Amino acid sequence: MKRIIRALLISLLLHFLYAVALLGRGYIKTLLYVPDFSKANGKFLQDELVFGTIFPLWASLASIIVVAVVTWLILKLASIKKAAV
């Protein structure tokens, strides 16, 4: 049970770090964005800019579970290998 909880916590930490990296990337892209007004040609100009994607909740939960299972398997194999040595 302890290994399962550890795997779940590692999975949540990895997903949190991934989300922080995505936010950082979007923030940097927003800071460095320079609009190209030559393409506008008097047409409608956009007044807002958004970089990013939206993931469905089920995909996020499935991802957390899959990463937790893979992490649990790695922890289990590591403990088996450690016990064999």
Contacts in CASP RR format, 6 or more apart in sequence:
PFRMAT RR
TARGET T0000
AUTHOR 0000-0000-0000
METHOD contacts of the structure
MODEL  1
MKRIIRALLISLLLHFLYAVALLGRGYIKTLLYVPDFSKANGKFLQDELV
FGTIFPLWASLASIIVVAVVTWLILKLASIKKAAV
3 72 0 8 1.000
3 75 0 8 1.000
3 76 0 8 1.000
3 79 0 8 1.000
4 68 0 8 1.000
4 72 0 8 1.000
6 71 0 8 1.000
6 75 0 8 1.000
7 68 0 8 1.000
7 69 0 8 1.000
7 71 0 8 1.000
7 72 0 8 1.000
7 75 0 8 1.000
8 64 0 8 1.000
8 68 0 8 1.000
10 67 0 8 1.000
10 68 0 8 1.000
10 71 0 8 1.000
11 64 0 8 1.000
11 65 0 8 1.000
11 67 0 8 1.000
11 68 0 8 1.000
11 71 0 8 1.000
12 64 0 8 1.000
14 67 0 8 1.000
15 60 0 8 1.000
15 63 0 8 1.000
15 64 0 8 1.000
15 67 0 8 1.000
22 52 0 8 1.000
25 51 0 8 1.000
26 51 0 8 1.000
26 52 0 8 1.000
29 51 0 8 1.000
30 49 0 8 1.000
30 51 0 8 1.000
33 49 0 8 1.000
33 51 0 8 1.000
35 49 0 8 1.000
37 45 0 8 1.000
END
